[in-house]
Amino acid sequence: MITVTDKAKERLTALRVEEGKTNEHNIRVSVKGGGCSGLMYDLGFDDKINPADQVFEDKGIKILVDKKSLLYLLGTTLDFTDGLNGKGFQFINPNASRTCGCGESFSV
């Protein structure tokens, strides 16, 4: 399961409107090779659900995850911060053994 905080839900909802996306556009979260820790998160809107996708829903936000990324993301919480130390989405991932300073890459 992947969960979404209230702040992340608010920001995702606002971004959907700002980018002219409809409610048919879900959130796709995936993991790709790269970044300073070896793996990095990818987050975006997608209006297609692939047959192998796992679909989670939390607080009315549908989250799509491909089969390969699912192993790295189970139990993750998507958060959003706009504090003094930076602004953006954060992944609170219990599977990550190490994360980089910016929080965009990790290793297991």
ROSE-4610 file (N, C-alpha, C; in Angstrom, 1 decimal, always signed):
// ROSE-4610
residu = [M/M/M/I/I/I/T/T/T/V/V/V/T/T/T/D/D/D/K/K/K/A/A/A/K/K/K/E/E/E/R/R/R/L/L/L/T/T/T/A/A/A/L/L/L/R/R/R/V/V/V/E/E/E/E/E/E/G/G/G/K/K/K/T/T/T/N/N/N/E/E/E/H/H/H/N/N/N/I/I/I/R/R/R/V/V/V/S/S/S/V/V/V/K/K/K/G/G/G/G/G/G/G/G/G/C/C/C/S/S/S/G/G/G/L/L/L/M/M/M/Y/Y/Y/D/D/D/L/L/L/G/G/G/F/F/F/D/D/D/D/D/D/K/K/K/I/I/I/N/N/N/P/P/P/A/A/A/D/D/D/Q/Q/Q/V/V/V/F/F/F/E/E/E/D/D/D/K/K/K/G/G/G/I/I/I/K/K/K/I/I/I/L/L/L/V/V/V/D/D/D/K/K/K/K/K/K/S/S/S/L/L/L/L/L/L/Y/Y/Y/L/L/L/L/L/L/G/G/G/T/T/T/T/T/T/L/L/L/D/D/D/F/F/F/T/T/T/D/D/D/G/G/G/L/L/L/N/N/N/G/G/G/K/K/K/G/G/G/F/F/F/Q/Q/Q/F/F/F/I/I/I/N/N/N/P/P/P/N/N/N/A/A/A/S/S/S/R/R/R/T/T/T/C/C/C/G/G/G/C/C/C/G/G/G/E/E/E/S/S/S/F/F/F/S/S/S/V/V/V]
num = [1/1/1/2/2/2/3/3/3/4/4/4/5/5/5/6/6/6/7/7/7/8/8/8/9/9/9/10/10/10/11/11/11/12/12/12/13/13/13/14/14/14/15/15/15/16/16/16/17/17/17/18/18/18/19/19/19/20/20/20/21/21/21/22/22/22/23/23/23/24/24/24/25/25/25/26/26/26/27/27/27/28/28/28/29/29/29/30/30/30/31/31/31/32/32/32/33/33/33/34/34/34/35/35/35/36/36/36/37/37/37/38/38/38/39/39/39/40/40/40/41/41/41/42/42/42/43/43/43/44/44/44/45/45/45/46/46/46/47/47/47/48/48/48/49/49/49/50/50/50/51/51/51/52/52/52/53/53/53/54/54/54/55/55/55/56/56/56/57/57/57/58/58/58/59/59/59/60/60/60/61/61/61/62/62/62/63/63/63/64/64/64/65/65/65/66/66/66/67/67/67/68/68/68/69/69/69/70/70/70/71/71/71/72/72/72/73/73/73/74/74/74/75/75/75/76/76/76/77/77/77/78/78/78/79/79/79/80/80/80/81/81/81/82/82/82/83/83/83/84/84/84/85/85/85/86/86/86/87/87/87/88/88/88/89/89/89/90/90/90/91/91/91/92/92/92/93/93/93/94/94/94/95/95/95/96/96/96/97/97/97/98/98/98/99/99/99/100/100/100/101/101/101/102/102/102/103/103/103/104/104/104/105/105/105/106/106/106/107/107/107/108/108/108]
x = [+0.8/+0.0/+0.9/+0.5/+1.1/+0.1/+0.5/-0.4/+0.0/-1.0/-0.8/-1.2/-0.3/-0.7/-1.7/-2.3/-3.3/-2.6/-1.4/-0.7/-0.3/+0.0/+0.3/-0.9/-2.1/-3.3/-3.7/-3.6/-3.9/-3.1/-1.8/-0.9/-1.1/-1.4/-1.7/-2.9/-4.0/-5.2/-5.0/-4.2/-4.0/-3.2/-2.2/-1.4/-2.2/-3.1/-4.0/-4.7/-5.3/-6.0/-5.0/-3.9/-2.9/-2.4/-2.3/-1.8/-2.9/-4.1/-5.2/-5.6/-5.2/-5.5/-6.9/-7.5/-8.9/-8.8/-9.9/-9.9/-9.6/-9.5/-9.1/-7.6/-6.9/-5.4/-5.1/-4.5/-4.1/-2.6/-2.1/-0.7/+0.0/+1.1/+2.0/+3.3/+3.6/+4.8/+5.7/+6.9/+7.8/+9.2/+10.0/+11.4/+12.3/+13.3/+14.2/+15.6/+16.5/+17.9/+18.5/+19.4/+20.0/+20.0/+20.4/+20.5/+21.8/+22.1/+23.3/+23.3/+22.1/+22.1/+21.8/+21.6/+21.4/+20.0/+19.0/+17.6/+16.9/+16.0/+15.3/+13.8/+13.0/+11.6/+11.2/+10.1/+9.5/+8.0/+7.5/+6.1/+5.5/+4.3/+3.7/+2.2/+1.5/+0.1/+0.1/-0.9/-1.0/-2.5/-3.0/-4.5/-4.7/-3.6/-3.7/-3.3/-4.1/-3.8/-3.4/-2.1/-1.6/-2.0/-2.2/-2.7/-1.8/-0.5/+0.3/+0.4/-0.2/-0.2/-0.9/-0.3/-1.0/-1.7/-2.9/-3.6/-4.0/-3.5/-3.9/-4.7/-5.5/-6.3/-6.3/-5.9/-5.9/-6.3/-7.3/-7.8/-8.4/-8.9/-9.4/-8.4/-7.1/-6.1/-5.7/-5.9/-5.5/-4.0/-3.3/-1.8/-1.6/-0.9/-0.5/+0.9/+1.2/+2.6/+2.9/+3.9/+4.3/+4.8/+4.8/+5.2/+6.6/+7.5/+8.9/+9.1/+8.5/+8.6/+8.0/+7.0/+6.2/+7.0/+8.0/+8.9/+9.6/+9.9/+10.7/+9.8/+8.5/+7.6/+6.6/+6.4/+5.4/+5.6/+4.6/+4.6/+5.1/+5.3/+5.7/+4.6/+4.9/+4.0/+4.5/+3.6/+3.9/+3.5/+4.4/+4.2/+4.6/+4.1/+4.5/+4.9/+6.0/+6.5/+6.8/+6.5/+6.8/+7.5/+8.3/+9.0/+10.3/+11.0/+12.3/+13.4/+13.3/+14.4/+14.1/+13.1/+12.8/+11.3/+11.0/+9.6/+9.5/+8.6/+8.3/+7.8/+7.6/+7.1/+8.3/+7.9/+8.9/+8.3/+9.2/+8.8/+9.4/+8.5/+8.9/+8.8/+9.9/+10.0/+10.7/+10.0/+10.6/+11.5/+11.5/+12.4/+13.8/+13.9/+15.2/+16.2/+17.3/+18.4/+19.2/+19.2/+20.0/+19.3/+19.2/+18.6/+19.6/+19.5/+20.4/+19.9/+20.6/+20.2/+19.0/+18.8/+17.6/+16.4/+16.5/+15.4/+14.8/+15.4/+14.9/+15.5/+16.6/+17.1/+17.4/+17.5/+17.7/+18.3/+18.7/+19.1/+18.5/+18.5/+17.9/+18.9]
y = [-1.2/+0.0/+1.2/+2.2/+3.6/+4.5/+5.4/+6.3/+7.7/+8.7/+10.1/+10.9/+11.9/+12.8/+13.8/+14.5/+15.5/+16.6/+17.0/+18.1/+17.6/+16.4/+15.8/+15.8/+15.4/+15.4/+16.8/+17.8/+19.1/+19.6/+19.3/+19.8/+19.0/+17.7/+16.9/+17.4/+17.7/+18.2/+19.5/+20.4/+21.7/+21.6/+20.7/+20.5/+20.0/+19.1/+18.5/+19.6/+20.6/+21.7/+22.6/+23.0/+23.9/+23.4/+22.0/+21.4/+21.0/+21.4/+21.1/+19.6/+18.8/+17.4/+17.2/+16.1/+15.7/+14.7/+14.4/+13.3/+12.0/+11.9/+10.6/+10.4/+11.5/+11.4/+11.1/+9.9/+9.4/+9.7/+9.4/+9.7/+8.4/+8.5/+7.3/+7.5/+6.6/+6.6/+5.4/+5.7/+4.6/+4.8/+3.8/+3.8/+3.6/+4.4/+4.2/+4.3/+3.7/+3.7/+5.1/+5.5/+6.8/+7.6/+8.8/+9.6/+9.3/+10.0/+9.8/+8.6/+8.0/+6.8/+5.5/+5.6/+4.5/+4.3/+4.7/+4.6/+5.9/+6.3/+7.6/+7.4/+8.3/+8.3/+9.1/+8.6/+9.4/+9.5/+10.7/+11.0/+11.8/+11.4/+12.2/+11.8/+12.5/+12.2/+11.2/+10.3/+9.3/+9.0/+9.0/+8.7/+7.2/+6.4/+5.0/+4.1/+3.1/+2.0/+0.8/+0.4/-0.8/-2.0/-3.2/-4.4/-4.9/-4.6/-5.1/-4.1/-2.9/-1.9/-2.4/-2.0/-2.1/-0.8/-0.8/+0.5/+0.6/+1.7/+2.0/+3.3/+3.4/+4.7/+5.1/+6.3/+6.9/+8.3/+8.6/+10.0/+10.5/+9.5/+9.9/+10.1/+9.8/+9.9/+8.5/+8.2/+6.9/+7.0/+5.9/+5.8/+4.6/+4.7/+3.6/+3.3/+2.0/+1.6/+0.3/+0.4/-0.8/-1.9/-3.1/-4.3/-4.2/-3.7/-3.7/-2.7/-1.5/-0.5/-0.9/-1.7/-2.0/-2.6/-3.4/-4.0/-2.9/-1.8/-0.8/+0.2/+0.2/+1.3/+0.8/-0.5/-0.9/-0.3/+0.3/+0.9/+2.4/+2.9/+4.3/+5.3/+6.4/+7.5/+8.7/+9.3/+10.4/+11.7/+12.6/+13.8/+15.0/+16.2/+17.4/+18.4/+19.1/+20.1/+21.4/+22.5/+23.8/+24.6/+24.0/+24.7/+25.3/+25.8/+26.6/+25.7/+24.4/+23.5/+23.0/+23.5/+23.1/+22.9/+22.8/+22.7/+21.5/+20.6/+19.6/+18.3/+17.3/+16.0/+15.2/+14.5/+13.7/+12.3/+11.3/+9.9/+9.4/+9.0/+8.3/+6.8/+6.3/+4.9/+4.0/+3.1/+2.2/+1.2/+1.0/+0.1/+0.6/+2.0/+2.6/+2.5/+2.0/+1.9/+3.2/+3.9/+5.2/+6.1/+7.4/+8.4/+9.5/+10.2/+11.3/+12.5/+13.6/+14.8/+15.5/+15.4/+16.0/+15.1/+13.9/+13.0/+12.4/+12.7/+12.2/+10.9/+10.4/+9.1/+8.3/+7.0/+6.1/+4.8/+4.0/+2.7/+1.7/+0.4/-0.6/-1.5]
z = [+0.0/+0.0/+0.0/-0.7/-0.7/-0.2/+0.8/+1.4/+1.0/+1.2/+0.8/+2.0/+2.4/+3.5/+3.0/+3.9/+3.6/+2.7/+3.1/+2.4/+0.9/+0.8/-0.6/-1.4/-0.8/-1.5/-2.0/-1.1/-1.5/-2.7/-2.6/-3.7/-5.0/-4.9/-6.1/-6.8/-6.0/-6.5/-7.2/-6.5/-7.1/-8.4/-8.4/-9.6/-10.8/-10.5/-11.5/-12.2/-11.4/-12.0/-12.8/-12.2/-12.8/-14.2/-14.2/-15.5/-16.4/-16.1/-17.0/-17.1/-16.1/-16.1/-15.6/-16.0/-15.5/-14.4/-13.8/-12.8/-13.3/-14.6/-15.3/-15.2/-14.9/-14.7/-13.3/-13.1/-11.8/-11.6/-10.4/-10.1/-10.3/-11.1/-11.4/-10.6/-9.7/-9.0/-9.4/-9.8/-10.2/-9.7/-9.8/-9.4/-10.6/-10.8/-11.9/-11.4/-12.2/-11.8/-12.0/-11.1/-11.2/-9.9/-9.9/-8.7/-7.9/-6.9/-6.2/-5.3/-5.0/-4.2/-5.0/-6.3/-7.1/-7.7/-6.9/-7.4/-7.2/-8.1/-7.9/-8.1/-7.5/-7.6/-8.9/-9.5/-10.6/-10.3/-10.4/-10.1/-11.2/-11.6/-12.7/-12.8/-13.8/-14.1/-15.2/-15.2/-16.2/-16.4/-17.6/-17.8/-18.3/-18.3/-18.7/-17.5/-17.3/-16.3/-17.1/-17.0/-17.7/-17.0/-17.7/-17.1/-15.9/-15.9/-14.8/-13.7/-13.8/-12.7/-11.5/-10.3/-9.1/-8.8/-8.4/-8.2/-6.7/-6.1/-4.7/-4.7/-3.7/-3.5/-2.1/-1.8/-0.5/-0.5/+0.3/+0.4/-1.0/-1.8/-3.1/-4.2/-3.9/-4.9/-5.3/-6.6/-7.2/-7.6/-7.1/-7.3/-8.2/-9.3/-10.2/-9.9/-9.8/-9.6/-10.5/-11.3/-12.1/-11.2/-11.8/-11.0/-10.5/-11.3/-10.9/-9.7/-9.8/-8.8/-7.5/-7.5/-6.4/-5.2/-5.5/-4.5/-3.7/-4.3/-3.7/-2.9/-3.3/-2.8/-1.7/-1.5/-0.5/+0.8/+1.4/+2.7/+2.6/+1.5/+1.3/+1.5/+2.1/+2.3/+1.4/+0.6/-0.2/+0.6/+0.8/+1.6/+0.8/+1.2/+0.5/+1.6/+1.4/+2.3/+1.6/+2.3/+1.7/+2.7/+3.5/+4.6/+4.2/+5.2/+4.9/+4.3/+4.6/+4.1/+2.7/+2.0/+0.7/+0.5/-0.8/-1.2/-2.2/-1.9/-2.9/-2.2/-3.1/-2.6/-2.0/-0.9/-0.2/-0.1/-0.3/-0.1/+1.2/+2.0/+3.3/+3.1/+2.8/+2.3/+3.4/+4.0/+5.0/+4.4/+3.1/+2.4/+2.1/+2.2/+1.8/+3.0/+2.7/+3.7/+3.7/+2.6/+2.6/+1.6/+1.9/+1.0/+0.8/-0.3/-0.5/+0.2/+0.3/+1.0/+0.4/-0.9/-1.5/-1.3/-1.0/-0.8/-2.1/-3.2/-4.5/-4.9/-4.3/-4.6/-3.3/-3.5/-2.3/-2.8/-1.8/-2.0/-1.0/-1.4/-0.5/-0.1]
